[in-house]
Amino acid sequence: MKPRFSSILLPLMALVLIASGCAGPAGTRPAELTLAPESALPDFAQDAPPQVKEAYRFAIANPDVLEAFPCYCGCGAMGHMSNRDCYIKEVGSDGSIEFDNHAFG
């Protein structure tokens, strides 16, 4: 059975936020993680539950963070190399994003 995205991503996001607050030399500000605006969401996520929207907004604004974490839902057979791939299929040379709906359901 495929785990729900919230059972993987939300604890992962909390860990990243905690770690970013603890990392770095004394006196430096931790990296600030943000969410993309809702207007950046793909069409299929516009009417999604708040947790799904938040996950996609996080992925859009912080793809490098998600790229550092493997995906644990068994999607490696689909060619996914990291958690980022569950949300973002490809980023065009113009910065446009082709979304993957794997994390949607």
ABEGO torsion letter per residue (X at the ends): XBBBAAAAAAAAAAAAAAAAAABEBBGBBBBBBBBBBAAABBAAAAABBAAAAAAAAAAAABAAAAAABBBAAGAAAAGBABAAAAABABBBAAGBBBBBAAAAX
